[in-house]
Amino acid sequence: MSTHLHPRPAPQSSPDRPLYGAERKDRKLTQNVVRRDDLAPGHTRFACTVAYDGTDYVGWQSQPDGKSVQDVIEARLARILRKPVRIHGSGRTDSGVHADGQVFHFDAEWRHPKEILLKALHADMPTDILIRDIRIAKPNFHARFSARGKRYIYRIRLGFSPPDRARYEWALGSRPVNVDAMKEAARRLVGVHDFTAFGGMHKQGMERENPIKDLRRLDVVKKGDLVVVTTEAGGYLYKMVRRLVGGLVQVGLGRMTPDRLIAYRDELRISAEVPTAPARGLTKSKVFFSLPKNAANGDFDDDGD
């Protein structure tokens, strides 16, 4: 069954486009958070990059059962610092989604070199979570609101996945796939557009988001039996990356043409015609904290998984 949303104004490519009401509110909040120096006396703001295998977690965001990536890291920091610590991520990832370059920050009283704090974090961390680095950040840095873009990578197996790779890619089995058609469709999706059709279903939070996104990159590269989809954008609607991949795979399988996928985007409605790709193939690869040249300004704090 399709879920119809009210049509939105046509997308504008100008960085000076008018902001939606909700977006104006979000932008004001973003500016206040970024500019505010709210460090407690004696505290330092630390920024970390973390990689994780999301298979056995309910996602990044803290949950009542404590089985999120955020919960595990906060529990380790609390033991080191001997007090509760709240960390702030650059965005959420869903259950089963992985990360190579998730970023988070936290404030703490720590009078030793940051390298010792990193060593302490590694001492009792599960093997499926790795803190890659730790840096001293400016007091006004915010992992979410200072972000200016994100890169996601999605891996698709043409055939069947080896056992050691099955939890990190979407295997399409013996079905023939037209990768060239996927490349054509991906090329035509790039740009500043209204991506309502690729967002999460109604009442999943999407109705509060600005659907106009600057999709700067959507590459499809075949490497042997592996197809790697790489995407970069200032921000994403909830589920947007996985539904973009789902649409590209539909094209590759011959279930829709590139023209139909573009028409689907322009219809501004969500339909089962384009499925959501499985979480296991998706990795949050990198968070950008500077705006690429010629990129349209926009929202940078959304989640595409």
C-alpha positions in Angstrom: 0.0 0.0 0.0 1.4 3.5 -0.9 1.5 6.3 1.6 0.8 9.6 -0.1 2.3 12.8 1.2 1.3 16.3 0.3 3.4 17.7 -2.6 6.3 20.0 -1.6 7.5 23.1 -3.4 9.8 22.4 -6.3 13.5 22.1 -5.3 15.8 25.0 -5.7 19.5 24.8 -6.4 20.4 28.2 -4.9 22.2 28.2 -1.5 19.9 31.2 -0.7 16.6 29.3 -1.2 13.9 30.1 1.4 13.8 27.8 4.4 10.7 25.8 5.5 9.2 26.7 8.8 10.5 23.6 10.5 13.9 24.0 8.9 14.1 27.6 10.1 13.5 26.3 13.6 16.1 23.6 13.2 18.7 26.0 11.7 18.2 28.4 14.6 18.7 25.5 17.1 21.8 24.4 15.2 23.4 27.8 15.3 22.8 28.1 19.0 24.3 24.7 19.7 27.4 25.3 17.5 28.1 28.7 18.9 27.5 28.1 22.6 30.4 27.5 24.9 28.8 25.3 27.6 31.8 23.6 28.9 31.8 23.2 32.7 34.9 24.6 34.5 37.8 22.2 34.3 36.2 20.2 31.5 37.6 19.4 28.0 35.6 18.6 24.9 36.9 15.4 23.2 36.0 14.3 19.7 36.3 10.6 18.7 36.0 8.6 15.5 34.5 5.1 16.1 34.1 2.0 13.9 31.7 -0.8 14.7 30.0 -3.9 13.5 26.3 -3.1 14.0 25.1 -6.7 13.6 24.5 -7.4 17.3 23.3 -3.9 18.3 20.0 -2.2 18.2 21.7 0.8 16.5 23.8 3.7 17.6 21.2 5.6 19.8 20.9 4.8 23.5 18.1 2.3 24.3 16.5 1.2 27.6 18.0 -2.3 27.3 21.5 -0.8 27.0 22.4 -2.8 23.9 23.2 0.2 21.6 26.7 1.3 20.6 26.2 4.5 22.4 25.3 2.7 25.7 28.5 0.5 25.5 30.8 3.5 25.0 29.1 5.5 27.7 29.4 2.6 30.2 33.1 2.3 29.5 33.6 6.1 29.9 31.7 6.0 33.2 34.0 3.4 34.5 37.1 5.3 33.5 35.9 8.7 34.7 33.9 7.4 37.7 30.8 9.4 36.8 28.0 9.2 34.2 29.0 10.6 30.8 26.7 11.5 27.9 28.2 11.2 24.4 26.7 13.0 21.3 27.0 11.3 17.9 27.0 12.8 14.5 23.8 10.9 13.8 22.1 7.6 14.4 22.5 4.3 12.6 19.8 1.7 12.6 20.0 -1.8 13.9 22.4 -3.9 11.8 24.1 -0.9 10.1 27.9 -0.6 10.5 30.3 2.3 10.7 33.9 3.0 9.8 33.8 6.7 10.6 31.0 7.6 13.1 32.0 10.7 15.1 31.0 11.5 18.7 32.0 14.1 21.3 31.8 14.3 25.1 33.0 16.6 27.9 35.1 15.3 30.7 37.5 16.3 33.5 40.7 14.6 32.4 44.2 15.8 33.4 46.2 13.2 31.5 47.3 13.0 27.9 44.4 12.1 25.5 46.4 9.0 24.4 46.0 7.5 27.9 42.2 8.1 27.7 42.2 6.3 24.3 44.2 3.4 25.7 41.8 3.1 28.7 38.8 3.1 26.3 40.5 0.2 24.4 41.2 -1.8 27.5 37.7 -3.3 28.0 35.8 -2.5 24.8 34.0 -5.3 22.9 35.9 -6.5 19.8 33.1 -5.2 17.5 33.7 -1.6 18.6 36.9 0.3 17.9 37.6 3.9 18.9 39.9 4.9 16.1 41.1 8.2 17.5 40.5 10.9 20.1 41.1 14.6 19.6 40.7 17.7 21.8 37.9 19.7 20.2 37.0 23.4 20.4 34.4 24.2 23.0 31.7 25.0 20.4 32.3 21.8 18.4 29.2 19.5 18.2 29.5 16.1 16.4 26.0 16.4 15.0 25.4 20.2 14.4 28.9 20.9 13.2 28.7 18.2 10.5 28.5 19.4 6.9 27.9 16.1 5.2 28.2 12.3 5.4 29.4 9.4 3.2 27.8 6.0 3.2 28.9 2.9 1.4 26.6 0.0 0.5 27.9 -3.4 -0.6 26.0 -5.7 -2.9 27.1 -9.2 -3.7 26.4 -10.6 -7.2 25.9 -14.2 -6.2 26.2 -15.6 -2.7 28.3 -14.1 0.1 31.2 -16.0 1.6 30.4 -16.7 5.3 32.9 -14.1 6.6 31.2 -11.4 4.5 27.5 -12.3 4.8 26.9 -9.8 7.6 28.3 -6.9 5.6 26.7 -7.1 2.2 23.4 -7.8 0.4 23.7 -11.0 -1.6 21.4 -11.1 -4.7 21.9 -14.8 -5.4 21.8 -16.1 -9.0 19.7 -13.3 -10.4 21.3 -11.5 -13.4 22.0 -7.8 -12.6 22.5 -5.0 -15.2 25.1 -2.9 -13.4 25.3 -0.4 -16.3 21.6 0.4 -15.9 22.2 1.0 -12.2 25.0 3.4 -13.0 22.8 5.4 -15.4 20.0 5.6 -12.8 22.5 6.7 -10.1 23.9 9.4 -12.3 20.5 10.9 -12.9 19.6 10.9 -9.2 22.5 13.2 -8.2 21.7 16.8 -7.5 19.5 19.0 -5.4 16.0 17.4 -5.4 13.0 16.7 -3.3 13.7 13.1 -2.1 10.4 12.6 -0.3 9.8 9.3 -2.2 13.0 7.8 -0.8 12.3 8.7 2.9 10.9 6.6 5.7 7.3 5.9 5.9 4.9 8.4 7.4 5.0 8.8 11.2 8.7 7.6 11.3 9.8 11.2 11.9 10.2 12.1 8.2 7.3 14.5 8.2 9.4 16.9 10.3 12.3 16.9 7.9 13.1 19.1 4.9 12.9 16.7 1.9 15.1 18.8 -0.4 18.6 17.3 -0.2 21.9 18.0 -2.0 22.9 14.5 -3.2 26.5 15.2 -4.2 27.6 11.7 -5.1 26.0 8.4 -6.0 28.6 6.1 -7.6 28.0 2.5 -8.6 31.3 0.5 -9.1 31.6 -3.2 -9.9 34.6 -4.9 -8.4 34.5 -8.6 -9.4 31.3 -10.0 -7.9 30.9 -7.0 -5.6 28.9 -3.9 -6.5 29.9 -0.9 -4.2 27.5 2.1 -4.0 29.0 5.2 -2.5 26.9 8.2 -1.7 27.7 11.6 -0.2 25.2 14.4 0.8 24.8 17.3 3.1 22.0 15.4 4.8 19.6 12.5 4.2 16.0 11.6 5.0 15.5 8.7 7.3 16.0 5.5 5.4 17.0 7.4 2.3 20.3 5.7 1.5 18.8 2.2 1.8 15.9 3.1 -0.3 18.1 4.7 -3.0 20.0 1.4 -3.1 16.7 -0.5 -3.1 15.7 1.5 -6.2 19.0 1.0 -8.0 18.8 -2.8 -7.4 15.2 -2.8 -8.8 16.7 -1.2 -11.9 19.6 -3.7 -12.0 17.2 -6.6 -11.8 15.1 -5.2 -14.7 12.0 -4.6 -12.5 12.0 -0.9 -13.4 13.8 1.3 -15.9 16.1 4.3 -15.0 13.3 6.5 -16.4 10.8 5.0 -14.0 13.0 5.4 -11.0 13.5 9.1 -11.8 9.7 9.5 -12.3 9.2 7.7 -8.9 11.4 10.4 -7.3 9.4 13.1 -8.9 6.0 11.8 -7.8 6.9 12.7 -4.2 5.2 9.7 -2.7 6.4 6.6 -0.8 5.6 3.2 -2.3 6.5 -0.4 -1.9 7.6 -0.2 -5.6 11.0 0.8 -4.2 12.1 -1.5 -1.3 14.4 -0.6 1.6 17.7 -2.5 1.2 18.8 -4.6 4.1 20.7 -2.9 6.9 23.6 -5.3 6.8 25.1 -3.9 3.6 25.3 -0.3 4.8 28.3 1.3 6.4 28.6 4.9 7.6 32.0 5.7 6.2 32.8 9.3 6.9 31.5 12.5 8.4 32.5 15.8 6.9 33.0 19.0 8.9 33.7 21.4 6.0 31.4 22.2 3.1 32.7 21.1 -0.3 33.0 23.8 -2.9 29.9 24.4 -5.0 27.7 22.4 -2.6 24.3 23.7 -1.9 23.6 24.7 1.7 21.1 22.7 3.6 20.4 20.3 6.5 23.4 18.3 7.7 22.0 16.5 10.7 19.7 13.8 9.2 20.2 10.0 9.0 20.0 8.0 5.8 20.1 4.5 7.1 
